[in-house]
Amino acid sequence: MIASLHALLLALLFAAVHAQAAGLPDTGQDTCYDDAVADSVAASNAGSIALDAGSHPRQDCRYGRDVAAAAGALARTGTGPKGFDYTRIGNNGTDLAANAPPGAGPDEWACTRDNVTGLTWEVKTAGSTDLRYFGHGYTWYSTDGSTNGGTAGNTASTTCDAAARGSPCNTEGFASAVNAAALCGHADWRMPTQRELLSLISADGSTPAIAGAWFPNTPANFHWSGTSSARTVGYAWTVDFMTGHTTGSSKTSNTPRYVRLVRGGTPDNGTACTAANPLASATESTPTAAFTIHGDGTLTHQLTGLMWKQCPQGLSGAGCATGTAAALTWRGALMNAVADTSAGYHDWRLPNKKELESIVEFCGSGPAINQVVFPAVSTRSFWTGTTHLPFPSDTWIVGFDSGYSGADAKSSTNNLVRLVRGGRTYDAYDALQKRTVVEYLNTGDFPDSPGGHFFYSSDPAEQAAVDAGAAGQFTRTGRQFLTGGTEPVCRFYGSMTPGPNSHFFTVEADECNALIAAQVTPRPLTVQQWNFEGASYATTPAAVAANGARTCPANTLPLYRAYNNAYPTSGPKNPWDSNHRFTPALSDIAAMVAGGWRDEGLVFCTTQ
């Protein structure tokens, strides 16, 4: 978070600070489709993104890390195809070059870290006598009562050459053997959850459905997860790396499945499943505490930063009890999102495959969703914005009877619609588009607020309204800057009474999260707080050196911020509301400081 007087004010006003959540990888789909073939409107067409042009708007291909990568606007820690970000790890646990060869040597490649999720995965080998040979199959077995759902599974299998390796051919035995070998310098390898395993899926039509250069020797077949099925006790979830489909498989079956172990990451589990649930020994995958309910029919999932509508389309009101759930074709669902302005937002869309999978509650069955935050949900399937390849006449769906991922024809009317917006790793609505952010000054503030109240807008319609006098005595100062980047700028409005009575903008995820988490809902105007209004536009964060110095990447320009010292570090509050000025000109900052404002330095980077 930016070290500033404003940050100090936040610490005084709000004690609750929510940590930055783990990232959600993109799907790998950066091509747009109509009902049967690739769309004639390219995903990289800025006009398409800005205006949602075409007959199939706001689908997966138009948003997120993938489209930002195609535009050359995605900052990565490592490398990878599309929007994925991977780093090769050596047997000794050190980071390696992107072209490091696999092998058994200390500095040869054996693991791959996903820099979006923070998870590290084992890399399979090609040697048939190797411990981690890709062709070995395993039965599901776990003696851990906190995760096995009450069924330990099957210890017996002979498909991994157990006699030669000295460990049984089941999932627990394999994990124990890998931990004994301290793969990549660690002994905490485990079975992945269903959601973690799905994070590897690439929906671009490749077979196997994974980034093969970072995960070689991957069988295009079903892999075990460590997640038990709530629908059928005695089953565990599997993921098919031929397509990305999910299904349950019997834990007691002798039919072996493949395994890829994982370590690290940020746990997203909550408390134990309810006693009445068949998975009472497991833990929640979407705990209520992970959601912020805004009181206007929307909520934010802190794990991903995504804002969801609580009700399926067609339903509204308390408990989503009013209306009839709308079953639409895929095109109808896409168009329905464009027309929706719920809670004052204009950027609702269909979730992509991984986004919709992120709200499956694996404690539950019929429905497999948290019914506290998503009341009266149907057990039917819901559309995603992701086309199902290699069959472009189909689209991915997620079924909330059990939580499976499958596909349906785009012409089908069997599926319901749940809309989403925002999200840290997907919020790149303006990644390919340069909008002009205009600075306004409220000349009616003098002399109560030295320097006046400054306001900033990137929305042409809002600019036109301000220019017409709809906001009072706000006039353009002549200063402006351009949007463009991969990270969302959060926009907040301070309550009019007792203040701060101004707008605040931040690209800092932890600062944005802290303000959202501290809100009293449903946003009473008499509470002193910053109220989240959504993602205003996309930009580029500054790079921060070890000494705290901030710099902007090549081909971007710095934007500076000044604060009017309404809440000084000591002494009484000044007789004016909190306000900030954002400007590309250091001369502006110097003038504000001369008038009693505080220089808060470089805050983010704008497009040239």
C-alpha positions as CSV (number, residue, x, y, z in Angstrom):
1,M,0.0,0.0,0.0
2,I,1.2,3.5,-0.7
3,A,2.7,5.1,2.4
4,S,0.7,8.2,2.7
5,L,-1.4,10.3,5.1
6,H,-4.4,8.8,3.4
7,A,-3.3,5.3,4.4
8,L,-2.9,6.6,8.0
9,L,-6.4,7.9,7.9
10,L,-7.6,4.5,6.7
11,A,-5.8,2.8,9.6
12,L,-7.6,5.2,12.0
13,L,-11.0,4.8,10.5
14,F,-11.1,1.1,9.6
15,A,-9.6,-1.7,11.6
16,A,-10.6,-4.5,9.2
17,V,-8.1,-5.1,6.5
18,H,-8.5,-8.0,4.0
19,A,-5.4,-9.6,2.6
20,Q,-4.9,-9.7,-1.1
21,A,-6.4,-12.9,-2.5
22,A,-4.8,-15.5,-4.6
23,G,-5.0,-15.1,-8.4
24,L,-7.3,-17.0,-10.8
25,P,-5.6,-18.0,-14.0
26,D,-7.3,-17.2,-17.3
27,T,-8.7,-19.9,-19.6
28,G,-6.3,-19.6,-22.5
29,Q,-9.1,-18.7,-24.9
30,D,-8.3,-15.5,-26.9
31,T,-10.4,-16.2,-30.0
32,C,-14.0,-15.1,-30.3
33,Y,-16.8,-17.3,-31.7
34,D,-20.3,-17.0,-32.9
35,D,-22.8,-19.9,-32.7
36,A,-20.6,-22.2,-34.9
37,V,-17.3,-20.8,-36.0
38,A,-14.7,-18.2,-35.1
39,D,-16.2,-14.7,-34.9
40,S,-15.4,-12.2,-37.7
41,V,-14.7,-9.5,-35.0
42,A,-11.2,-10.1,-33.7
43,A,-10.7,-10.2,-29.9
44,S,-7.9,-7.8,-30.3
45,N,-10.2,-5.2,-31.9
46,A,-10.3,-2.3,-29.5
47,G,-13.6,-1.1,-30.9
48,S,-15.1,-4.5,-30.2
49,I,-14.1,-4.3,-26.5
50,A,-15.1,-0.7,-26.1
51,L,-18.5,-1.0,-27.8
52,D,-19.2,-4.7,-27.3
53,A,-19.8,-4.8,-31.1
54,G,-20.9,-7.9,-32.9
55,S,-23.7,-10.4,-32.4
56,H,-21.9,-12.3,-29.5
57,P,-20.6,-9.6,-27.1
58,R,-18.6,-9.9,-23.8
59,Q,-17.5,-13.5,-24.2
60,D,-14.4,-15.0,-22.7
61,C,-12.0,-14.0,-25.5
62,R,-12.6,-10.3,-24.9
63,Y,-11.3,-10.1,-21.3
64,G,-8.5,-10.9,-19.0
65,R,-4.9,-12.0,-19.0
66,D,-5.1,-13.8,-22.4
67,V,-6.2,-10.7,-24.4
68,A,-3.8,-8.5,-22.5
69,A,-1.0,-11.0,-23.4
70,A,-2.0,-10.9,-27.1
71,A,-1.7,-7.1,-26.9
72,G,1.7,-7.3,-25.3
73,A,0.4,-5.5,-22.2
74,L,0.7,-8.4,-19.7
75,A,3.4,-8.2,-17.0
76,R,4.6,-11.6,-16.0
77,T,7.0,-13.0,-13.3
78,G,7.9,-15.9,-15.6
79,T,6.8,-17.1,-19.0
80,G,4.0,-19.1,-20.6
81,P,1.5,-19.2,-23.4
82,K,-1.5,-16.9,-23.6
83,G,-2.1,-15.4,-20.2
84,F,-0.5,-18.2,-18.2
85,D,2.6,-17.4,-16.1
86,Y,5.0,-20.2,-15.2
87,T,8.5,-20.6,-13.8
88,R,10.6,-23.8,-14.0
89,I,12.0,-25.1,-10.7
90,G,15.0,-27.3,-10.2
91,N,15.4,-30.4,-8.1
92,N,17.2,-28.2,-5.6
93,G,14.2,-25.8,-5.4
94,T,15.8,-22.9,-7.3
95,D,14.2,-20.9,-10.1
96,L,15.5,-21.8,-13.5
97,A,15.6,-20.2,-17.0
98,A,12.5,-20.7,-19.2
99,N,14.5,-23.1,-21.4
100,A,16.1,-25.2,-18.6
101,P,16.1,-28.9,-19.5
102,P,14.3,-31.6,-17.4
103,G,16.4,-34.1,-15.5
104,A,17.5,-35.5,-12.2
105,G,20.4,-33.1,-11.5
106,P,20.1,-30.5,-8.7
107,D,19.7,-27.6,-11.1
108,E,17.6,-29.5,-13.7
109,W,13.9,-28.9,-14.2
110,A,11.6,-31.0,-12.1
111,C,8.7,-28.7,-11.0
112,T,6.7,-25.8,-12.4
113,R,5.4,-22.9,-10.3
114,D,2.2,-21.1,-11.4
115,N,2.9,-17.5,-10.6
116,V,-0.8,-16.5,-10.7
117,T,-2.0,-19.0,-8.1
118,G,1.3,-19.5,-6.2
119,L,1.0,-23.2,-6.5
120,T,4.0,-25.5,-7.5
121,W,3.3,-28.6,-9.4
122,E,5.3,-31.8,-10.1
123,V,6.6,-32.3,-13.6
124,K,6.1,-35.9,-15.0
125,T,9.0,-37.8,-16.4
126,A,9.3,-40.1,-19.5
127,G,11.3,-42.9,-17.9
128,S,9.1,-46.0,-17.2
129,T,11.0,-46.9,-14.0
130,D,11.0,-43.3,-12.6
131,L,9.0,-42.5,-9.5
132,R,7.1,-39.8,-11.4
133,Y,6.7,-41.6,-14.7
134,F,3.7,-40.1,-16.6
135,G,2.2,-43.6,-17.4
136,H,1.8,-44.7,-13.8
137,G,-1.8,-45.0,-12.6
138,Y,-3.1,-44.9,-9.0
139,T,-6.1,-45.8,-7.0
140,W,-7.6,-43.1,-4.7
141,Y,-6.6,-43.6,-1.1
142,S,-6.4,-41.3,1.9
143,T,-6.4,-42.0,5.6
144,D,-6.8,-38.3,6.5
145,G,-10.2,-38.0,8.0
146,S,-10.2,-34.2,7.6
147,T,-10.2,-34.5,3.8
148,N,-11.3,-37.9,2.8
149,G,-15.0,-37.3,3.3
150,G,-15.4,-40.4,5.4
151,T,-14.2,-42.9,2.8
152,A,-10.5,-43.8,2.7
153,G,-10.6,-45.5,-0.8
154,N,-8.6,-48.4,-2.2
155,T,-5.0,-49.2,-1.3
156,A,-4.4,-51.7,-4.1
157,S,-3.2,-51.1,-7.6
158,T,-0.3,-52.6,-9.6
159,T,0.1,-50.1,-12.4
160,C,3.0,-48.1,-11.1
161,D,5.6,-50.9,-10.6
162,A,5.2,-50.8,-6.8
163,A,7.6,-53.7,-6.1
164,A,10.5,-51.9,-7.9
165,R,9.8,-48.5,-6.2
166,G,9.0,-49.8,-2.8
167,S,5.7,-47.8,-2.3
168,P,2.1,-48.7,-3.0
169,C,0.3,-47.6,-6.2
170,N,-2.3,-45.4,-4.5
171,T,-2.5,-41.6,-4.2
172,E,-1.4,-41.5,-0.5
173,G,1.5,-43.9,-1.1
174,F,2.7,-41.9,-4.1
175,A,2.6,-38.6,-2.2
176,S,4.6,-40.2,0.6
177,A,7.2,-41.5,-1.8
178,V,7.6,-38.0,-3.5
179,N,7.9,-36.4,-0.1
180,A,10.5,-38.9,1.0
181,A,12.5,-37.9,-2.1
182,A,12.0,-34.2,-1.2
183,L,11.1,-33.2,-4.7
184,C,12.4,-29.7,-5.5
185,G,13.6,-29.4,-2.0
186,H,10.2,-29.9,-0.3
187,A,8.4,-32.6,1.6
188,D,4.8,-31.1,1.7
189,W,3.5,-32.5,-1.6
190,R,-0.2,-33.4,-1.6
191,M,-3.1,-34.2,-3.8
192,P,-4.6,-31.0,-5.4
193,T,-8.2,-29.9,-4.8
194,Q,-10.6,-30.0,-7.6
195,R,-10.4,-26.2,-8.0
196,E,-6.6,-26.3,-8.0
197,L,-6.4,-29.0,-10.7
198,L,-8.9,-27.1,-12.8
199,S,-6.6,-24.0,-12.7
200,L,-4.2,-25.8,-15.1
201,I,-6.8,-26.4,-17.8
202,S,-6.4,-24.5,-21.1
203,A,-9.6,-24.1,-23.0
204,D,-7.9,-23.2,-26.3
205,G,-8.6,-26.6,-27.8
206,S,-5.2,-28.1,-27.2
207,T,-4.8,-31.8,-26.4
208,P,-3.9,-32.4,-23.7
209,A,-5.7,-29.4,-22.3
210,I,-2.7,-27.9,-20.5
211,A,0.4,-25.8,-21.4
212,G,2.4,-28.7,-22.6
213,A,5.8,-26.9,-22.7
214,W,5.6,-26.4,-18.9
215,F,3.8,-29.7,-18.1
216,P,5.3,-32.2,-20.5
217,N,4.3,-35.9,-20.5
218,T,0.7,-35.2,-19.5
219,P,-1.8,-38.0,-20.3
220,A,-4.9,-36.7,-22.0
221,N,-7.1,-38.6,-19.6
222,F,-8.7,-38.4,-16.1
223,H,-6.6,-37.2,-13.1
224,W,-7.5,-37.7,-9.5
225,S,-8.2,-34.7,-7.3
226,G,-8.2,-34.9,-3.5
227,T,-11.7,-33.5,-3.3
228,S,-14.5,-35.9,-2.3
229,S,-17.9,-35.8,-4.0
230,A,-20.8,-34.6,-1.9
231,R,-23.3,-36.0,-4.3
232,T,-22.1,-39.6,-4.2
233,V,-20.3,-40.6,-1.0
234,G,-17.4,-42.8,-1.8
235,Y,-16.5,-40.9,-5.0
236,A,-13.8,-38.3,-5.6
237,W,-13.7,-35.6,-8.3
238,T,-11.5,-36.2,-11.4
239,V,-10.5,-33.8,-14.2
240,D,-10.1,-35.0,-17.8
241,F,-7.1,-33.4,-19.4
242,M,-8.4,-34.4,-22.8
243,T,-11.0,-31.7,-22.7
244,G,-11.3,-30.1,-19.2
245,H,-14.5,-32.0,-18.2
246,T,-15.0,-33.1,-14.6
247,T,-16.7,-36.1,-13.2
248,G,-16.7,-38.3,-10.1
249,S,-15.0,-41.7,-9.8
250,S,-15.3,-44.4,-7.2
251,K,-12.6,-44.3,-4.6
252,T,-12.9,-48.1,-4.1
253,S,-12.5,-48.9,-7.8
254,N,-9.5,-50.8,-9.1
255,T,-9.5,-48.6,-12.2
256,P,-6.4,-46.4,-11.9
257,R,-6.3,-42.7,-12.7
258,Y,-3.4,-40.4,-13.2
259,V,-2.0,-38.0,-10.5
260,R,-0.2,-34.7,-10.4
261,L,0.9,-33.5,-7.0
262,V,1.0,-29.9,-5.8
263,R,2.3,-27.9,-2.9
264,G,2.0,-24.3,-1.6
265,G,-0.7,-21.8,-2.5
266,T,-3.2,-20.0,-0.3
267,P,-5.8,-22.2,1.2
268,D,-9.4,-21.1,0.4
269,N,-11.2,-23.5,2.7
270,G,-13.4,-22.4,5.5
271,T,-14.9,-24.3,8.5
272,A,-16.1,-27.9,8.5
273,C,-19.1,-28.7,6.3
274,T,-22.4,-28.8,8.3
275,A,-23.0,-32.0,10.2
276,A,-26.0,-32.8,8.0
277,N,-23.9,-32.9,5.0
278,P,-22.5,-36.2,3.8
279,L,-19.1,-34.6,3.7
280,A,-19.1,-33.5,7.4
281,S,-15.4,-34.4,7.7
282,A,-14.4,-32.1,4.8
283,T,-14.2,-28.3,4.8
284,E,-16.0,-25.6,2.9
285,S,-14.6,-24.5,-0.5
286,T,-16.6,-21.2,-0.5
287,P,-17.0,-20.1,3.1
288,T,-19.4,-17.3,3.8
289,A,-16.7,-15.3,5.4
290,A,-14.9,-15.1,2.0
291,F,-17.8,-13.0,0.5
292,T,-18.7,-9.3,1.1
293,I,-22.4,-8.8,0.6
294,H,-23.1,-5.2,-0.5
295,G,-26.8,-5.1,0.2
296,D,-27.8,-4.1,-3.4
297,G,-28.1,-7.6,-4.9
298,T,-24.4,-8.0,-5.4
299,L,-21.5,-9.5,-3.5
300,T,-17.7,-9.7,-3.9
301,H,-15.7,-12.9,-3.6
302,Q,-12.6,-11.9,-1.8
303,L,-10.7,-15.0,-3.1
304,T,-10.9,-13.7,-6.7
305,G,-12.0,-10.1,-6.4
306,L,-15.0,-10.9,-8.6
307,M,-18.4,-9.2,-8.1
308,W,-21.4,-11.5,-8.6
309,K,-25.1,-10.9,-8.8
310,Q,-26.7,-12.9,-6.0
311,C,-29.7,-14.0,-8.1
312,P,-29.8,-15.8,-11.4
313,Q,-31.2,-13.7,-14.2
314,G,-34.9,-13.3,-14.0
315,L,-35.0,-13.6,-10.2
316,S,-34.7,-10.7,-7.7
317,G,-35.6,-9.5,-4.3
318,A,-35.1,-11.0,-0.8
319,G,-34.0,-14.6,-1.2
320,C,-34.3,-14.3,-5.0
321,A,-37.9,-15.2,-4.6
322,T,-39.4,-12.8,-7.1
323,G,-39.7,-13.7,-10.8
324,T,-38.8,-16.7,-12.9
325,A,-35.2,-17.8,-13.7
326,A,-34.5,-17.1,-17.4
327,A,-33.4,-20.0,-19.5
328,L,-31.7,-18.5,-22.6
329,T,-29.6,-19.5,-25.5
330,W,-25.9,-18.7,-25.3
331,R,-26.3,-15.7,-27.5
332,G,-29.3,-14.6,-25.6
333,A,-27.3,-14.8,-22.3
334,L,-24.5,-12.7,-23.8
335,M,-26.9,-10.0,-24.9
336,N,-28.7,-10.1,-21.6
337,A,-25.5,-9.2,-19.8
338,V,-25.0,-6.1,-22.1
339,A,-28.5,-4.9,-21.2
340,D,-28.1,-5.4,-17.4
341,T,-27.4,-2.3,-15.3
342,S,-28.0,-3.8,-11.9
343,A,-26.6,-1.8,-8.9
344,G,-25.7,0.9,-11.3
345,Y,-23.0,-1.1,-13.1
346,H,-22.8,-1.4,-16.9
347,D,-20.1,-4.0,-17.4
348,W,-21.9,-7.2,-16.4
349,R,-20.9,-10.3,-18.4
350,L,-21.0,-14.1,-18.4
351,P,-18.3,-15.6,-16.2
352,N,-15.7,-17.7,-18.0
353,K,-15.3,-21.4,-17.2
354,K,-12.8,-20.9,-14.3
355,E,-14.7,-18.0,-12.8
356,L,-18.0,-20.0,-12.6
357,E,-16.1,-23.0,-11.3
358,S,-14.7,-20.8,-8.5
359,I,-18.1,-20.5,-6.7
360,V,-18.9,-24.3,-6.6
361,E,-19.3,-25.4,-3.0
362,F,-17.9,-28.9,-2.8
363,C,-19.6,-29.5,0.6
364,G,-23.0,-29.3,-1.2
365,S,-25.0,-31.2,-3.6
366,G,-28.4,-30.2,-5.1
367,P,-27.3,-27.4,-5.0
368,A,-23.5,-27.3,-4.9
369,I,-23.3,-23.6,-4.0
370,N,-23.2,-21.5,-0.8
371,Q,-26.9,-20.8,-0.3
372,V,-26.3,-18.1,2.3
373,V,-24.7,-15.8,-0.2
374,F,-26.4,-17.2,-3.3
375,P,-30.0,-17.9,-2.1
376,A,-32.6,-20.0,-3.8
377,V,-30.2,-21.1,-6.4
378,S,-31.3,-23.6,-9.0
379,T,-29.6,-27.0,-9.3
380,R,-29.6,-26.5,-13.1
381,S,-26.6,-25.7,-15.2
382,F,-25.4,-22.2,-15.9
383,W,-23.7,-20.8,-19.1
384,T,-20.1,-19.6,-19.2
385,G,-18.6,-17.2,-21.7
386,T,-16.1,-19.8,-22.8
387,T,-16.6,-21.7,-26.1
388,H,-16.1,-25.5,-25.8
389,L,-13.3,-26.5,-28.2
390,P,-12.7,-28.3,-30.5
391,F,-16.5,-28.1,-30.9
392,P,-17.3,-24.3,-31.4
393,S,-21.0,-24.9,-31.6
394,D,-20.9,-25.8,-27.9
395,T,-20.2,-23.7,-24.8
396,W,-18.9,-24.7,-21.4
397,I,-21.5,-25.0,-18.6
398,V,-21.2,-25.6,-14.9
399,G,-23.9,-27.7,-13.2
400,F,-24.8,-26.7,-9.7
401,D,-26.5,-30.0,-8.9
402,S,-23.1,-31.5,-8.1
403,G,-20.6,-29.0,-9.4
404,Y,-19.6,-30.7,-12.7
405,S,-18.1,-28.9,-15.7
406,G,-19.5,-30.0,-19.1
407,A,-20.7,-28.6,-22.4
408,D,-24.0,-27.8,-24.2
409,A,-25.0,-26.6,-27.6
410,K,-25.1,-22.9,-27.9
411,S,-28.7,-23.1,-29.2
412,S,-29.9,-24.9,-26.1
413,T,-32.3,-23.2,-23.7
414,N,-31.5,-25.7,-20.8
415,N,-29.2,-23.4,-19.0
416,L,-29.6,-20.4,-16.7
417,V,-27.5,-17.2,-16.4
418,R,-25.5,-15.7,-13.5
419,L,-23.6,-12.5,-14.2
420,V,-20.2,-11.3,-13.0
421,R,-18.0,-8.3,-13.3
422,G,-14.6,-7.2,-12.2
423,G,-11.9,-9.3,-10.6
424,R,-8.2,-8.5,-10.2
425,T,-6.8,-10.9,-12.7
426,Y,-9.6,-10.6,-15.3
427,D,-10.4,-6.9,-15.0
428,A,-8.8,-5.8,-18.3
429,Y,-11.8,-4.3,-19.9
430,D,-9.7,-1.4,-21.3
431,A,-6.5,-3.3,-21.8
432,L,-6.5,-2.7,-25.5
433,Q,-8.3,0.7,-25.5
434,K,-6.9,4.1,-24.7
435,R,-9.5,6.3,-23.0
436,T,-8.9,9.8,-21.9
437,V,-9.2,10.5,-18.2
438,V,-10.3,14.2,-17.8
439,E,-9.5,16.2,-14.7
440,Y,-12.2,18.5,-13.2
441,L,-12.0,21.2,-10.5
442,N,-15.0,22.4,-8.4
443,T,-14.5,26.1,-8.5
444,G,-17.3,26.5,-6.0
445,D,-15.1,25.1,-3.2
446,F,-13.0,28.3,-2.7
447,P,-12.0,29.2,-0.1
448,D,-13.3,26.4,2.1
449,S,-11.1,23.8,0.4
450,P,-7.8,25.3,-0.7
451,G,-7.2,24.1,-4.3
452,G,-10.8,22.9,-4.7
453,H,-12.2,19.5,-5.1
454,F,-10.7,17.5,-8.0
455,F,-12.6,14.8,-9.9
456,Y,-11.6,12.4,-12.6
457,S,-13.7,10.6,-15.2
458,S,-12.8,8.2,-18.0
459,D,-16.4,7.7,-19.1
460,P,-17.4,9.9,-22.1
461,A,-21.1,9.9,-21.0
462,E,-20.1,11.0,-17.5
463,Q,-17.8,13.7,-18.9
464,A,-20.6,15.0,-21.0
465,A,-22.9,15.2,-18.0
466,V,-20.3,17.0,-15.9
467,D,-19.5,19.4,-18.8
468,A,-23.3,20.2,-18.9
469,G,-23.3,21.2,-15.3
470,A,-25.0,18.1,-13.8
471,A,-22.4,17.9,-11.0
472,G,-22.4,21.6,-10.1
473,Q,-19.5,24.0,-10.7
474,F,-17.0,21.5,-12.0
475,T,-14.8,22.7,-14.9
476,R,-12.1,21.1,-16.9
477,T,-8.5,22.1,-15.8
478,G,-6.9,21.1,-19.1
479,R,-5.0,18.2,-17.5
480,Q,-5.7,14.7,-18.7
481,F,-4.1,11.3,-19.2
482,L,-4.7,8.0,-21.0
483,T,-5.9,4.6,-19.7
484,G,-4.5,1.3,-20.8
485,G,-3.0,-1.6,-18.9
486,T,-3.9,-4.9,-17.1
487,E,-4.8,-3.9,-13.6
488,P,-8.1,-2.3,-12.5
489,V,-8.3,1.1,-10.9
490,C,-10.8,0.9,-8.0
491,R,-13.1,3.9,-7.7
492,F,-14.6,4.9,-4.4
493,Y,-16.9,7.7,-3.3
494,G,-16.7,9.1,0.2
495,S,-20.0,9.5,2.0
496,M,-21.4,13.1,1.7
497,T,-22.1,13.4,5.4
498,P,-19.9,13.5,7.5
499,G,-17.4,13.0,4.6
500,P,-14.9,12.5,2.9
501,N,-17.4,13.7,0.2
502,S,-15.0,13.1,-2.7
503,H,-13.8,10.4,-5.0
504,F,-10.7,8.3,-4.5
505,F,-8.9,6.0,-7.0
506,T,-6.3,3.3,-6.4
507,V,-4.6,0.5,-8.3
508,E,-3.2,-1.0,-5.1
509,A,-5.1,-4.3,-4.6
510,D,-4.5,-4.4,-0.8
511,E,-5.7,-0.8,-0.5
512,C,-8.8,-1.5,-2.6
513,N,-9.5,-4.7,-0.6
514,A,-9.2,-2.9,2.7
515,L,-11.7,-0.2,1.8
516,I,-14.2,-2.8,0.4
517,A,-13.8,-5.0,3.5
518,A,-14.4,-2.0,5.8
519,Q,-17.6,-0.8,4.2
520,V,-20.8,-0.8,6.2
521,T,-23.6,-2.1,4.0
522,P,-26.0,-1.1,2.5
523,R,-23.8,1.9,2.1
524,P,-25.5,4.5,4.4
525,L,-24.7,8.0,3.5
526,T,-24.2,9.0,7.1
527,V,-21.3,6.6,7.8
528,Q,-17.8,8.0,7.3
529,Q,-16.4,5.6,4.7
530,W,-15.3,5.1,1.1
531,N,-18.0,3.3,-0.9
532,F,-16.8,1.1,-3.7
533,E,-18.2,2.1,-7.1
534,G,-16.4,-0.5,-9.2
535,A,-13.4,-0.7,-11.6
536,S,-13.1,2.6,-13.3
537,Y,-10.5,1.7,-16.0
538,A,-7.3,-0.4,-16.4
539,T,-3.8,0.9,-16.0
540,T,-0.3,-0.2,-15.1
541,P,1.1,-0.4,-11.5
542,A,4.5,1.1,-10.8
543,A,7.4,-1.1,-10.2
544,V,8.6,-1.0,-6.5
545,A,12.3,-1.4,-5.7
546,A,13.6,-2.9,-2.5
547,N,14.2,0.6,-1.1
548,G,10.6,1.6,-1.9
549,A,11.5,3.7,-4.9
550,R,8.8,3.6,-7.6
551,T,9.4,3.6,-11.4
552,C,7.2,3.1,-14.5
553,P,7.8,0.4,-17.1
554,A,8.9,1.4,-20.6
555,N,6.3,3.1,-22.8
556,T,4.3,4.3,-19.8
557,L,4.2,7.7,-18.0
558,P,4.1,8.4,-14.2
559,L,1.0,9.7,-12.5
560,Y,1.5,11.5,-9.2
561,R,-0.8,12.1,-6.3
562,A,-1.2,14.9,-3.8
563,Y,-3.5,14.9,-0.6
564,N,-5.1,18.0,0.8
565,N,-4.2,17.2,4.4
566,A,-7.7,17.2,5.7
567,Y,-6.6,14.7,8.3
568,P,-3.1,15.9,9.3
569,T,-0.7,13.6,11.1
570,S,-1.2,15.7,14.2
571,G,-3.6,18.4,15.3
572,P,-7.3,18.9,14.5
573,K,-9.0,18.0,11.3
574,N,-8.9,20.8,8.7
575,P,-12.2,22.5,7.8
576,W,-12.5,20.8,4.4
577,D,-13.2,17.3,3.1
578,S,-10.5,14.9,2.1
579,N,-9.5,15.2,-1.6
580,H,-6.7,14.0,-3.8
581,R,-5.3,15.3,-7.0
582,F,-3.9,12.9,-9.7
583,T,-1.7,14.6,-12.3
584,P,1.1,13.7,-14.7
585,A,2.8,17.0,-14.0
586,L,5.3,17.4,-11.2
587,S,4.7,21.2,-11.4
588,D,1.1,20.6,-10.4
589,I,2.3,18.7,-7.3
590,A,4.7,21.5,-6.4
591,A,1.9,24.0,-6.6
592,M,-0.3,21.9,-4.4
593,V,2.4,21.4,-1.8
594,A,2.9,25.2,-1.8
595,G,-0.8,25.5,-0.9
596,G,-0.6,23.1,2.0
597,W,-1.2,19.8,0.3
598,R,0.9,16.7,0.8
599,D,3.0,15.0,-1.9
600,E,2.2,11.3,-2.0
601,G,4.5,10.5,-5.0
602,L,4.1,8.3,-8.0
603,V,1.0,6.1,-7.7
604,F,0.6,4.3,-11.1
605,C,1.6,4.5,-14.7
606,T,-0.4,5.7,-17.7
607,T,-0.3,5.0,-21.4
608,Q,1.7,7.2,-23.7
